[in-house]
Amino acid sequence: MKKAVFYHAGCPVCVEAEQSVARAIDGGEYEVEYVHLGESRDRIADAEKDGVQSVPAIVMEGQPFHINFGASMSDVKG
Amino acid sequence: MKKAVFYHAGCPVCVEAEQSVARAIDGGEYEVEYVHLGESRDRIADAEKDGVQSVPAIVMEGQPFHINFGASMSDVKG
């Protein structure tokens, strides 16, 4: 099973991306984890290590894909 | 079957997004069409109508999601 992590911060742009893109990912091929960086602040370092610069973003097998723009990581870290 | 259209221009960022994100979409739920706007220039108007501002982007049921940044639509229109 391949691994994907969807990072978000509960923002409207994040919710749209989660409902349309992240939820459309084939669950038979990928295990998708959903991480709210505002609530799981200990995961901010993981996101940054994977190159996440803004949310919403999905990291697929270690590669970051930013989807539209909700908030920068500096806003999330605020 | 829901409809998704992946718009790209053959750029390296586009290829990455196609191989990771677009190809991961559940084919049982979505019919995904792949459109190269450099080759199918008659589709540029469709992309713009759906709010695509840069490629790669995927339009899911009419809603645009820009994935990272490869080229702006003005670059594509050149």
Backbone of each chain as nested JSON, in Angstrom:
{
  "chains": [
    {"id": "A", "residues": [
      {"number": 1, "name": "MET", "atoms": {"N": [0.857, -1.201, 0.0], "CA": [0.0, 0.0, 0.0], "C": [0.884, 1.24, 0.0]}},
      {"number": 2, "name": "LYS", "atoms": {"N": [0.629, 2.132, -0.957], "CA": [1.382, 3.385, -0.982], "C": [0.801, 4.334, 0.065]}},
      {"number": 3, "name": "LYS", "atoms": {"N": [1.613, 5.312, 0.41], "CA": [1.242, 6.21, 1.5], "C": [1.047, 7.642, 1.008]}},
      {"number": 4, "name": "ALA", "atoms": {"N": [-0.051, 8.266, 1.411], "CA": [-0.292, 9.674, 1.114], "C": [-0.715, 10.367, 2.4]}},
      {"number": 5, "name": "VAL", "atoms": {"N": [-0.257, 11.602, 2.583], "CA": [-0.661, 12.379, 3.757], "C": [-1.248, 13.697, 3.287]}},
      {"number": 6, "name": "PHE", "atoms": {"N": [-2.496, 13.936, 3.64], "CA": [-3.148, 15.204, 3.285], "C": [-3.024, 16.143, 4.478]}},
      {"number": 7, "name": "TYR", "atoms": {"N": [-2.29, 17.236, 4.283], "CA": [-2.102, 18.232, 5.342], "C": [-3.059, 19.394, 5.121]}},
      {"number": 8, "name": "HIS", "atoms": {"N": [-3.732, 19.814, 6.165], "CA": [-4.663, 20.934, 6.048], "C": [-4.719, 21.691, 7.364]}},
      {"number": 9, "name": "ALA", "atoms": {"N": [-5.533, 22.762, 7.349], "CA": [-5.666, 23.557, 8.565], "C": [-7.124, 23.936, 8.802]}},
      {"number": 10, "name": "GLY", "atoms": {"N": [-8.018, 23.148, 8.224], "CA": [-9.441, 23.394, 8.451], "C": [-10.017, 24.574, 7.674]}},
      {"number": 11, "name": "CYS", "atoms": {"N": [-9.213, 25.198, 6.819], "CA": [-9.673, 26.375, 6.064], "C": [-10.631, 25.954, 4.947]}},
      {"number": 12, "name": "PRO", "atoms": {"N": [-11.469, 26.887, 4.449], "CA": [-12.42, 26.528, 3.386], "C": [-11.744, 25.919, 2.158]}},
      {"number": 13, "name": "VAL", "atoms": {"N": [-10.608, 26.477, 1.75], "CA": [-9.888, 25.924, 0.593], "C": [-9.424, 24.496, 0.901]}},
      {"number": 14, "name": "CYS", "atoms": {"N": [-9.026, 24.274, 2.152], "CA": [-8.602, 22.931, 2.58], "C": [-9.752, 21.934, 2.498]}},
      {"number": 15, "name": "VAL", "atoms": {"N": [-10.915, 22.362, 2.969], "CA": [-12.087, 21.474, 2.992], "C": [-12.476, 21.087, 1.565]}},
      {"number": 16, "name": "GLU", "atoms": {"N": [-12.477, 22.071, 0.661], "CA": [-12.789, 21.788, -0.753], "C": [-11.819, 20.762, -1.342]}},
      {"number": 17, "name": "ALA", "atoms": {"N": [-10.524, 20.981, -1.078], "CA": [-9.516, 20.074, -1.635], "C": [-9.641, 18.688, -1.038]}},
      {"number": 18, "name": "GLU", "atoms": {"N": [-9.948, 18.628, 0.255], "CA": [-10.114, 17.316, 0.888], "C": [-11.291, 16.572, 0.271]}},
      {"number": 19, "name": "GLN", "atoms": {"N": [-12.428, 17.279, 0.165], "CA": [-13.64, 16.604, -0.309], "C": [-13.549, 16.195, -1.769]}},
      {"number": 20, "name": "SER", "atoms": {"N": [-12.843, 17.008, -2.577], "CA": [-12.79, 16.677, -4.003], "C": [-11.58, 15.837, -4.375]}},
      {"number": 21, "name": "VAL", "atoms": {"N": [-10.394, 16.298, -4.012], "CA": [-9.185, 15.624, -4.49], "C": [-8.788, 14.465, -3.564]}},
      {"number": 22, "name": "ALA", "atoms": {"N": [-8.578, 14.756, -2.299], "CA": [-8.05, 13.72, -1.398], "C": [-9.001, 12.524, -1.299]}},
      {"number": 23, "name": "ARG", "atoms": {"N": [-10.298, 12.817, -1.189], "CA": [-11.271, 11.72, -1.05], "C": [-11.444, 10.93, -2.339]}},
      {"number": 24, "name": "ALA", "atoms": {"N": [-10.951, 11.466, -3.446], "CA": [-11.074, 10.766, -4.736], "C": [-9.935, 9.777, -4.963]}},
      {"number": 25, "name": "ILE", "atoms": {"N": [-8.935, 9.823, -4.096], "CA": [-7.779, 8.941, -4.287], "C": [-8.176, 7.491, -4.021]}},
      {"number": 26, "name": "ASP", "atoms": {"N": [-7.691, 6.647, -4.877], "CA": [-8.025, 5.228, -4.834], "C": [-7.535, 4.597, -3.528]}},
      {"number": 27, "name": "GLY", "atoms": {"N": [-8.485, 4.235, -2.686], "CA": [-8.165, 3.664, -1.378], "C": [-7.607, 2.255, -1.472]}},
      {"number": 28, "name": "GLY", "atoms": {"N": [-7.717, 1.651, -2.65], "CA": [-7.141, 0.324, -2.828], "C": [-5.652, 0.387, -3.118]}},
      {"number": 29, "name": "GLU", "atoms": {"N": [-5.198, 1.58, -3.499], "CA": [-3.801, 1.751, -3.876], "C": [-3.039, 2.563, -2.825]}},
      {"number": 30, "name": "TYR", "atoms": {"N": [-3.75, 3.518, -2.219], "CA": [-3.12, 4.425, -1.263], "C": [-3.819, 4.38, 0.094]}},
      {"number": 31, "name": "GLU", "atoms": {"N": [-2.998, 4.43, 1.133], "CA": [-3.511, 4.684, 2.467], "C": [-3.374, 6.192, 2.677]}},
      {"number": 32, "name": "VAL", "atoms": {"N": [-4.488, 6.893, 2.822], "CA": [-4.445, 8.351, 2.957], "C": [-4.659, 8.741, 4.42]}},
      {"number": 33, "name": "GLU", "atoms": {"N": [-3.705, 9.485, 4.947], "CA": [-3.822, 9.998, 6.309], "C": [-4.19, 11.478, 6.224]}},
      {"number": 34, "name": "TYR", "atoms": {"N": [-5.078, 11.935, 7.101], "CA": [-5.506, 13.334, 7.124], "C": [-4.961, 13.987, 8.378]}},
      {"number": 35, "name": "VAL", "atoms": {"N": [-4.167, 15.045, 8.197], "CA": [-3.52, 15.695, 9.339], "C": [-3.907, 17.177, 9.386]}},
      {"number": 36, "name": "HIS", "atoms": {"N": [-4.563, 17.583, 10.458], "CA": [-4.921, 18.99, 10.697], "C": [-3.765, 19.611, 11.476]}},
      {"number": 37, "name": "LEU", "atoms": {"N": [-3.0, 20.456, 10.788], "CA": [-1.776, 20.99, 11.409], "C": [-2.065, 21.988, 12.53]}},
      {"number": 38, "name": "GLY", "atoms": {"N": [-3.28, 22.555, 12.547], "CA": [-3.633, 23.451, 13.644], "C": [-3.848, 22.677, 14.94]}},
      {"number": 39, "name": "GLU", "atoms": {"N": [-4.304, 21.434, 14.784], "CA": [-4.588, 20.585, 15.954], "C": [-3.417, 19.667, 16.282]}},
      {"number": 40, "name": "SER", "atoms": {"N": [-2.744, 19.192, 15.24], "CA": [-1.614, 18.272, 15.444], "C": [-0.321, 19.024, 15.155]}},
      {"number": 41, "name": "ARG", "atoms": {"N": [0.006, 19.917, 16.066], "CA": [1.138, 20.813, 15.825], "C": [2.473, 20.069, 15.822]}},
      {"number": 42, "name": "ASP", "atoms": {"N": [2.484, 18.906, 16.421], "CA": [3.711, 18.094, 16.412], "C": [3.997, 17.517, 15.025]}},
      {"number": 43, "name": "ARG", "atoms": {"N": [3.056, 17.659, 14.093], "CA": [3.267, 17.143, 12.735], "C": [3.789, 18.224, 11.779]}},
      {"number": 44, "name": "ILE", "atoms": {"N": [3.869, 19.464, 12.26], "CA": [4.353, 20.559, 11.402], "C": [5.765, 20.255, 10.884]}},
      {"number": 45, "name": "ALA", "atoms": {"N": [6.589, 19.702, 11.748], "CA": [7.965, 19.385, 11.35], "C": [7.986, 18.335, 10.234]}},
      {"number": 46, "name": "ASP", "atoms": {"N": [7.082, 17.341, 10.331], "CA": [6.987, 16.311, 9.273], "C": [6.617, 16.96, 7.938]}},
      {"number": 47, "name": "ALA", "atoms": {"N": [5.628, 17.842, 7.992], "CA": [5.165, 18.497, 6.765], "C": [6.299, 19.31, 6.144]}},
      {"number": 48, "name": "GLU", "atoms": {"N": [6.993, 20.053, 6.964], "CA": [8.086, 20.887, 6.448], "C": [9.218, 20.02, 5.898]}},
      {"number": 49, "name": "LYS", "atoms": {"N": [9.479, 18.923, 6.556], "CA": [10.536, 18.017, 6.093], "C": [10.191, 17.479, 4.694]}},
      {"number": 50, "name": "ASP", "atoms": {"N": [8.9, 17.3, 4.433], "CA": [8.468, 16.794, 3.118], "C": [8.308, 17.914, 2.089]}},
      {"number": 51, "name": "GLY", "atoms": {"N": [8.65, 19.151, 2.477], "CA": [8.619, 20.237, 1.507], "C": [7.298, 20.963, 1.4]}},
      {"number": 52, "name": "VAL", "atoms": {"N": [6.407, 20.744, 2.352], "CA": [5.113, 21.434, 2.316], "C": [5.308, 22.908, 2.666]}},
      {"number": 53, "name": "GLN", "atoms": {"N": [4.85, 23.775, 1.767], "CA": [5.018, 25.221, 1.949], "C": [3.704, 25.913, 2.258]}},
      {"number": 54, "name": "SER", "atoms": {"N": [2.601, 25.266, 1.892], "CA": [1.281, 25.835, 2.172], "C": [0.286, 24.691, 2.28]}},
      {"number": 55, "name": "VAL", "atoms": {"N": [-0.866, 25.005, 2.837], "CA": [-1.951, 24.02, 2.903], "C": [-3.137, 24.562, 2.114]}},
      {"number": 56, "name": "PRO", "atoms": {"N": [-3.946, 23.684, 1.553], "CA": [-3.856, 22.235, 1.602], "C": [-2.733, 21.698, 0.712]}},
      {"number": 57, "name": "ALA", "atoms": {"N": [-2.179, 20.572, 1.146], "CA": [-1.155, 19.891, 0.355], "C": [-1.282, 18.392, 0.597]}},
      {"number": 58, "name": "ILE", "atoms": {"N": [-0.927, 17.637, -0.411], "CA": [-0.913, 16.183, -0.228], "C": [0.483, 15.68, -0.575]}},
      {"number": 59, "name": "VAL", "atoms": {"N": [1.044, 14.925, 0.359], "CA": [2.364, 14.346, 0.146], "C": [2.139, 12.896, -0.259]}},
      {"number": 60, "name": "MET", "atoms": {"N": [2.578, 12.581, -1.478], "CA": [2.372, 11.231, -2.001], "C": [3.718, 10.549, -2.115]}},
      {"number": 61, "name": "GLU", "atoms": {"N": [3.892, 9.521, -1.302], "CA": [5.165, 8.804, -1.249], "C": [6.338, 9.784, -1.107]}},
      {"number": 62, "name": "GLY", "atoms": {"N": [6.173, 10.762, -0.239], "CA": [7.255, 11.689, 0.07], "C": [7.344, 12.925, -0.799]}},
      {"number": 63, "name": "GLN", "atoms": {"N": [6.514, 12.991, -1.829], "CA": [6.581, 14.128, -2.76], "C": [5.408, 15.08, -2.514]}},
      {"number": 64, "name": "PRO", "atoms": {"N": [5.686, 16.38, -2.308], "CA": [4.602, 17.304, -1.949], "C": [3.874, 17.893, -3.156]}},
      {"number": 65, "name": "PHE", "atoms": {"N": [2.558, 17.937, -3.071], "CA": [1.722, 18.568, -4.086], "C": [0.809, 19.558, -3.381]}},
      {"number": 66, "name": "HIS", "atoms": {"N": [1.02, 20.838, -3.678], "CA": [0.208, 21.892, -3.094], "C": [-1.04, 22.056, -3.949]}},
      {"number": 67, "name": "ILE", "atoms": {"N": [-2.191, 22.106, -3.312], "CA": [-3.457, 22.176, -4.041], "C": [-4.116, 23.523, -3.745]}},
      {"number": 68, "name": "ASN", "atoms": {"N": [-4.23, 24.348, -4.766], "CA": [-4.715, 25.723, -4.577], "C": [-3.944, 26.362, -3.42]}},
      {"number": 69, "name": "PHE", "atoms": {"N": [-4.504, 27.351, -2.778], "CA": [-3.77, 27.998, -1.679], "C": [-4.743, 28.393, -0.583]}},
      {"number": 70, "name": "GLY", "atoms": {"N": [-4.529, 27.808, 0.594], "CA": [-5.367, 28.176, 1.737], "C": [-4.61, 29.054, 2.709]}},
      {"number": 71, "name": "ALA", "atoms": {"N": [-3.426, 28.575, 3.127], "CA": [-2.61, 29.305, 4.093], "C": [-1.17, 28.841, 3.958]}},
      {"number": 72, "name": "SER", "atoms": {"N": [-0.254, 29.76, 4.223], "CA": [1.169, 29.403, 4.178], "C": [1.544, 28.665, 5.466]}},
      {"number": 73, "name": "MET", "atoms": {"N": [2.658, 27.981, 5.439], "CA": [3.113, 27.3, 6.651], "C": [3.42, 28.306, 7.748]}},
      {"number": 74, "name": "SER", "atoms": {"N": [3.868, 29.507, 7.376], "CA": [4.129, 30.487, 8.438], "C": [2.827, 30.941, 9.097]}},
      {"number": 75, "name": "ASP", "atoms": {"N": [1.74, 30.999, 8.328], "CA": [0.436, 31.293, 8.937], "C": [0.019, 30.156, 9.878]}},
      {"number": 76, "name": "VAL", "atoms": {"N": [0.247, 28.921, 9.412], "CA": [-0.14, 27.747, 10.205], "C": [0.649, 27.729, 11.52]}},
      {"number": 77, "name": "LYS", "atoms": {"N": [1.933, 28.081, 11.428], "CA": [2.787, 28.061, 12.621], "C": [2.467, 29.229, 13.553]}},
      {"number": 78, "name": "GLY", "atoms": {"N": [1.992, 30.341, 12.919], "CA": [1.554, 31.562, 13.613], "C": [1.89, 31.624, 15.076]}}
    ]},
    {"id": "B", "residues": [
      {"number": 1, "name": "MET", "atoms": {"N": [-20.929, 8.113, -13.132], "CA": [-19.482, 8.364, -13.079], "C": [-19.23, 9.858, -13.002]}},
      {"number": 2, "name": "LYS", "atoms": {"N": [-18.428, 10.268, -12.035], "CA": [-18.075, 11.684, -11.935], "C": [-16.985, 11.991, -12.959]}},
      {"number": 3, "name": "LYS", "atoms": {"N": [-16.856, 13.27, -13.265], "CA": [-15.95, 13.685, -14.335], "C": [-14.806, 14.546, -13.783]}},
      {"number": 4, "name": "ALA", "atoms": {"N": [-13.59, 14.218, -14.182], "CA": [-12.427, 15.036, -13.832], "C": [-11.615, 15.273, -15.102]}},
      {"number": 5, "name": "VAL", "atoms": {"N": [-11.068, 16.48, -15.227], "CA": [-10.217, 16.791, -16.38], "C": [-8.874, 17.3, -15.861]}},
      {"number": 6, "name": "PHE", "atoms": {"N": [-7.813, 16.587, -16.232], "CA": [-6.464, 17.01, -15.844], "C": [-5.879, 17.806, -16.998]}},
      {"number": 7, "name": "TYR", "atoms": {"N": [-5.629, 19.099, -16.755], "CA": [-5.039, 19.977, -17.771], "C": [-3.548, 20.119, -17.515]}},
      {"number": 8, "name": "HIS", "atoms": {"N": [-2.758, 19.976, -18.565], "CA": [-1.315, 20.091, -18.418], "C": [-0.707, 20.648, -19.698]}},
      {"number": 9, "name": "ALA", "atoms": {"N": [0.62, 20.831, -19.659], "CA": [1.295, 21.35, -20.85], "C": [2.593, 20.596, -21.088]}},
      {"number": 10, "name": "GLY", "atoms": {"N": [2.668, 19.383, -20.547], "CA": [3.843, 18.554, -20.779], "C": [5.07, 18.952, -19.971]}},
      {"number": 11, "name": "CYS", "atoms": {"N": [4.942, 19.933, -19.097], "CA": [6.082, 20.414, -18.297], "C": [6.442, 19.399, -17.206]}},
      {"number": 12, "name": "PRO", "atoms": {"N": [7.669, 19.452, -16.691], "CA": [8.074, 18.483, -15.662], "C": [7.157, 18.483, -14.439]}},
      {"number": 13, "name": "VAL", "atoms": {"N": [6.733, 19.664, -14.001], "CA": [5.818, 19.733, -12.849], "C": [4.483, 19.068, -13.198]}},
      {"number": 14, "name": "CYS", "atoms": {"N": [4.085, 19.243, -14.468], "CA": [2.838, 18.613, -14.936], "C": [2.944, 17.092, -14.907]}},
      {"number": 15, "name": "VAL", "atoms": {"N": [4.071, 16.58, -15.369], "CA": [4.269, 15.132, -15.44], "C": [4.258, 14.523, -14.042]}},
      {"number": 16, "name": "GLU", "atoms": {"N": [4.934, 15.177, -13.108], "CA": [4.929, 14.705, -11.71], "C": [3.508, 14.647, -11.147]}},
      {"number": 17, "name": "ALA", "atoms": {"N": [2.759, 15.719, -11.377], "CA": [1.396, 15.783, -10.837], "C": [0.507, 14.733, -11.49]}},
      {"number": 18, "name": "GLU", "atoms": {"N": [0.721, 14.516, -12.783], "CA": [-0.084, 13.504, -13.467], "C": [0.21, 12.121, -12.899]}},
      {"number": 19, "name": "GLN", "atoms": {"N": [1.517, 11.818, -12.794], "CA": [1.893, 10.468, -12.367], "C": [1.516, 10.189, -10.92]}},
      {"number": 20, "name": "SER", "atoms": {"N": [1.579, 11.213, -10.071], "CA": [1.286, 10.973, -8.662], "C": [-0.174, 11.21, -8.299]}},
      {"number": 21, "name": "VAL", "atoms": {"N": [-0.677, 12.39, -8.634], "CA": [-2.016, 12.747, -8.164], "C": [-3.106, 12.246, -9.113]}},
      {"number": 22, "name": "ALA", "atoms": {"N": [-3.023, 12.653, -10.382], "CA": [-4.117, 12.328, -11.3], "C": [-4.286, 10.821, -11.465]}},
      {"number": 23, "name": "ARG", "atoms": {"N": [-3.154, 10.106, -11.586], "CA": [-3.24, 8.646, -11.774], "C": [-3.692, 7.913, -10.514]}},
      {"number": 24, "name": "ALA", "atoms": {"N": [-3.69, 8.613, -9.378], "CA": [-4.115, 7.979, -8.124], "C": [-5.62, 8.068, -7.907]}},
      {"number": 25, "name": "ILE", "atoms": {"N": [-6.277, 8.849, -8.757], "CA": [-7.724, 9.025, -8.586], "C": [-8.468, 7.738, -8.923]}},
      {"number": 26, "name": "ASP", "atoms": {"N": [-9.43, 7.448, -8.091], "CA": [-10.185, 6.206, -8.193], "C": [-10.956, 6.155, -9.515]}},
      {"number": 27, "name": "GLY", "atoms": {"N": [-10.525, 5.255, -10.385], "CA": [-11.145, 5.123, -11.697], "C": [-12.53, 4.516, -11.652]}},
      {"number": 28, "name": "GLY", "atoms": {"N": [-12.899, 3.967, -10.508], "CA": [-14.251, 3.435, -10.356], "C": [-15.26, 4.53, -10.049]}},
      {"number": 29, "name": "GLU", "atoms": {"N": [-14.721, 5.668, -9.596], "CA": [-15.603, 6.763, -9.197], "C": [-15.556, 7.91, -10.206]}},
      {"number": 30, "name": "TYR", "atoms": {"N": [-14.36, 8.1, -10.798], "CA": [-14.158, 9.223, -11.705], "C": [-13.678, 8.748, -13.076]}},
      {"number": 31, "name": "GLU", "atoms": {"N": [-14.195, 9.408, -14.1], "CA": [-13.639, 9.28, -15.434], "C": [-12.676, 10.455, -15.57]}},
      {"number": 32, "name": "VAL", "atoms": {"N": [-11.386, 10.162, -15.721], "CA": [-10.387, 11.23, -15.792], "C": [-9.935, 11.414, -17.239]}},
      {"number": 33, "name": "GLU", "atoms": {"N": [-10.083, 12.619, -17.731], "CA": [-9.618, 12.965, -19.082], "C": [-8.313, 13.752, -18.949]}},
      {"number": 34, "name": "TYR", "atoms": {"N": [-7.348, 13.482, -19.809], "CA": [-6.058, 14.173, -19.786], "C": [-5.966, 15.064, -21.008]}},
      {"number": 35, "name": "VAL", "atoms": {"N": [-5.784, 16.366, -20.777], "CA": [-5.759, 17.322, -21.878], "C": [-4.441, 18.1, -21.869]}},
      {"number": 36, "name": "HIS", "atoms": {"N": [-3.672, 17.977, -22.942], "CA": [-2.418, 18.726, -23.126], "C": [-2.784, 20.012, -23.866]}},
      {"number": 37, "name": "LEU", "atoms": {"N": [-2.744, 21.128, -23.141], "CA": [-3.224, 22.382, -23.728], "C": [-2.302, 22.927, -24.807]}},
      {"number": 38, "name": "GLY", "atoms": {"N": [-1.042, 22.467, -24.823], "CA": [-0.145, 22.895, -25.891], "C": [-0.516, 22.239, -27.211]}},
      {"number": 39, "name": "GLU", "atoms": {"N": [-1.059, 21.019, -27.108], "CA": [-1.441, 20.274, -28.315], "C": [-2.918, 20.476, -28.665]}},
      {"number": 40, "name": "SER", "atoms": {"N": [-3.74, 20.568, -27.623], "CA": [-5.183, 20.721, -27.854], "C": [-5.561, 22.155, -27.52]}},
      {"number": 41, "name": "ARG", "atoms": {"N": [-5.164, 23.042, -28.389], "CA": [-5.335, 24.466, -28.09], "C": [-6.8, 24.892, -28.107]}},
      {"number": 42, "name": "ASP", "atoms": {"N": [-7.632, 24.084, -28.748], "CA": [-9.064, 24.391, -28.747], "C": [-9.699, 24.126, -27.381]}},
      {"number": 43, "name": "ARG", "atoms": {"N": [-8.935, 23.524, -26.463], "CA": [-9.485, 23.267, -25.123], "C": [-9.111, 24.362, -24.126]}},
      {"number": 44, "name": "ILE", "atoms": {"N": [-8.285, 25.312, -24.558], "CA": [-7.877, 26.396, -23.648], "C": [-9.107, 27.146, -23.122]}},
      {"number": 45, "name": "ALA", "atoms": {"N": [-10.056, 27.391, -23.995], "CA": [-11.268, 28.119, -23.582], "C": [-12.034, 27.341, -22.512]}},
      {"number": 46, "name": "ASP", "atoms": {"N": [-12.089, 25.988, -22.646], "CA": [-12.773, 25.164, -21.638], "C": [-12.078, 25.306, -20.285]}},
      {"number": 47, "name": "ALA", "atoms": {"N": [-10.748, 25.235, -20.319], "CA": [-9.978, 25.333, -19.072], "C": [-10.225, 26.676, -18.405]}},
      {"number": 48, "name": "GLU", "atoms": {"N": [-10.166, 27.734, -19.192], "CA": [-10.371, 29.068, -18.627], "C": [-11.794, 29.226, -18.089]}},
      {"number": 49, "name": "LYS", "atoms": {"N": [-12.743, 28.668, -18.78], "CA": [-14.142, 28.758, -18.328], "C": [-14.308, 28.085, -16.964]}},
      {"number": 50, "name": "ASP", "atoms": {"N": [-13.517, 27.032, -16.742], "CA": [-13.582, 26.329, -15.452], "C": [-12.695, 26.969, -14.384]}},
      {"number": 51, "name": "GLY", "atoms": {"N": [-12.063, 28.099, -14.713], "CA": [-11.289, 28.806, -13.701], "C": [-9.84, 28.379, -13.581]}},
      {"number": 52, "name": "VAL", "atoms": {"N": [-9.343, 27.625, -14.559], "CA": [-7.939, 27.197, -14.515], "C": [-7.036, 28.395, -14.795]}},
      {"number": 53, "name": "GLN", "atoms": {"N": [-6.118, 28.657, -13.873], "CA": [-5.22, 29.806, -14.006], "C": [-3.793, 29.373, -14.309]}},
      {"number": 54, "name": "SER", "atoms": {"N": [-3.471, 28.136, -13.983], "CA": [-2.129, 27.618, -14.251], "C": [-2.231, 26.111, -14.416]}},
      {"number": 55, "name": "VAL", "atoms": {"N": [-1.173, 25.532, -14.985], "CA": [-1.114, 24.075, -15.103], "C": [0.098, 23.575, -14.314]}},
      {"number": 56, "name": "PRO", "atoms": {"N": [0.052, 22.373, -13.81], "CA": [-1.039, 21.418, -13.9], "C": [-2.219, 21.789, -13.013]}},
      {"number": 57, "name": "ALA", "atoms": {"N": [-3.4, 21.41, -13.487], "CA": [-4.619, 21.617, -12.703], "C": [-5.583, 20.482, -13.016]}},
      {"number": 58, "name": "ILE", "atoms": {"N": [-6.385, 20.159, -12.014], "CA": [-7.417, 19.159, -12.267], "C": [-8.759, 19.771, -11.919]}},
      {"number": 59, "name": "VAL", "atoms": {"N": [-9.684, 19.664, -12.858], "CA": [-11.03, 20.178, -12.653], "C": [-11.904, 18.981, -12.297]}},
      {"number": 60, "name": "MET", "atoms": {"N": [-12.441, 19.017, -11.094], "CA": [-13.258, 17.906, -10.629], "C": [-14.701, 18.365, -10.522]}},
      {"number": 61, "name": "GLU", "atoms": {"N": [-15.543, 17.793, -11.367], "CA": [-16.953, 18.191, -11.433], "C": [-17.077, 19.717, -11.523]}},
      {"number": 62, "name": "GLY", "atoms": {"N": [-16.261, 20.309, -12.359], "CA": [-16.357, 21.734, -12.618], "C": [-15.57, 22.639, -11.694]}},
      {"number": 63, "name": "GLN", "atoms": {"N": [-14.948, 22.059, -10.661], "CA": [-14.219, 22.881, -9.688], "C": [-12.707, 22.734, -9.917]}},
      {"number": 64, "name": "PRO", "atoms": {"N": [-11.986, 23.858, -10.088], "CA": [-10.564, 23.76, -10.424], "C": [-9.656, 23.627, -9.202]}},
      {"number": 65, "name": "PHE", "atoms": {"N": [-8.692, 22.719, -9.317], "CA": [-7.669, 22.551, -8.281], "C": [-6.309, 22.632, -8.957]}},
      {"number": 66, "name": "HIS", "atoms": {"N": [-5.565, 23.677, -8.606], "CA": [-4.234, 23.87, -9.168], "C": [-3.257, 23.074, -8.327]}},
      {"number": 67, "name": "ILE", "atoms": {"N": [-2.394, 22.315, -8.967], "CA": [-1.461, 21.436, -8.263], "C": [-0.043, 21.937, -8.513]}},
      {"number": 68, "name": "ASN", "atoms": {"N": [0.604, 22.404, -7.453], "CA": [1.922, 23.046, -7.61], "C": [1.845, 24.08, -8.736]}},
      {"number": 69, "name": "PHE", "atoms": {"N": [2.953, 24.42, -9.345], "CA": [2.902, 25.429, -10.412], "C": [3.891, 25.073, -11.505]}},
      {"number": 70, "name": "GLY", "atoms": {"N": [3.363, 24.853, -12.702], "CA": [4.232, 24.567, -13.837], "C": [4.328, 25.759, -14.765]}},
      {"number": 71, "name": "ALA", "atoms": {"N": [3.17, 26.265, -15.192], "CA": [3.115, 27.393, -16.116], "C": [1.766, 28.074, -15.976]}},
      {"number": 72, "name": "SER", "atoms": {"N": [1.771, 29.393, -16.191], "CA": [0.505, 30.132, -16.141], "C": [-0.259, 29.919, -17.445]}},
      {"number": 73, "name": "MET", "atoms": {"N": [-1.533, 30.229, -17.425], "CA": [-2.321, 30.111, -18.652], "C": [-1.81, 31.086, -19.712]}},
      {"number": 74, "name": "SER", "atoms": {"N": [-1.284, 32.223, -19.294], "CA": [-0.765, 33.159, -20.305], "C": [0.485, 32.581, -20.97]}},
      {"number": 75, "name": "ASP", "atoms": {"N": [1.293, 31.821, -20.212], "CA": [2.43, 31.114, -20.825], "C": [1.922, 30.065, -21.82]}},
      {"number": 76, "name": "VAL", "atoms": {"N": [0.898, 29.325, -21.393], "CA": [0.353, 28.264, -22.24], "C": [-0.198, 28.849, -23.537]}},
      {"number": 77, "name": "LYS", "atoms": {"N": [-0.851, 30.009, -23.407], "CA": [-1.45, 30.648, -24.581], "C": [-0.374, 31.268, -25.472]}},
      {"number": 78, "name": "GLY", "atoms": {"N": [0.757, 31.641, -24.842], "CA": [1.949, 32.164, -25.507], "C": [1.69, 33.051, -26.691]}}
    ]}
  ]
}
